[in-house]
Amino acid sequence: MGSPAQDFAATAPLGRDVQVIRADASGLVALAKPAGLLSHPNHRGEEDRALLRAPYALDEEAYTWTTPDGAEHRAWLLNRLDSATSGILMVATDPELARYIRGLFKTKRIQKVYAALVFGRPLTRNETWRDQLAVQKQGGQIRTASRGNIPAESLMRCVETHTRQSPPLSLIQLEPRTGRSHQLRVQCAKRRLPIVGDATYGDFKLNRAFAKQTGEKRLFLHSFRTSFDYEWQGRPVKFQAEAPLPESFTKPAR
């Protein structure tokens, strides 16, 4: 028997192309999810399309699976990504630890940094984006508008711009300071920097042309770094995980 996180890495029925990128002694695990997979199954029969190929309890927000030796294992999901977004998802192997880390997420004490490939070029290399959004849920779907009364703030840094395409393509980093639904996608679109492949808020004509040229049809939004400090069982811990940028984010520039 190893640590709880090591046991998870050895036994968990990982979903398609899911990778364990960090596991600490406390029982925290960072996973890299590819685009197209669900953070968790919403209905029976969706396990093969989810982070883990295992039953999921919506009320506890936990996966459960049994190993061949009859041992039952559980992992509590700590955050979510839209299925179209790739990158870091966190789980905990202890329910008390899960409650504690979920509290850090809710109080915005966890730093999350995303990468996005966008059409266009930001006006400056570094910007703070502040907006008032409107979020609506209808028929099980979420739609966010760029005009409302819900404050949203993100830090943007332009990593590079490629001008061989028309319009140019820019690789940017986004650090959300608030956690509104579809926040980054709407904030990009509002500034005429639609994320490549965004089928809801993006530029549909440019998306079609890009897909035809490159063969890539995904949403180019990737959660690549998660970092925070926490204390567990009297011990201070620094946690940081990075999910490598998918090759498709830089391939169009070559």
Secondary structure as UniProt FT lines:
FT   HELIX           4..11
FT   TURN            16..17
FT   STRAND          19..23
FT   TURN            25..26
FT   STRAND          28..33
FT   TURN            35..36
FT   TURN            44..45
FT   HELIX           47..49
FT   STRAND          56..57
FT   TURN            58..61
FT   STRAND          62..66
FT   TURN            68..69
FT   STRAND          72..77
FT   TURN            83..84
FT   STRAND          86..92
FT   HELIX           95..106
FT   TURN            107..108
FT   STRAND          111..119
FT   STRAND          126..138
FT   TURN            139..140
FT   STRAND          141..162
FT   STRAND          169..176
FT   TURN            181..182
FT   HELIX           183..190
FT   TURN            191..192
FT   TURN            196..197
FT   TURN            199..201
FT   HELIX           204..214
FT   STRAND          221..232
FT   TURN            233..234
FT   STRAND          235..242
FT   HELIX           247..249
FT   HELIX           251..253
//
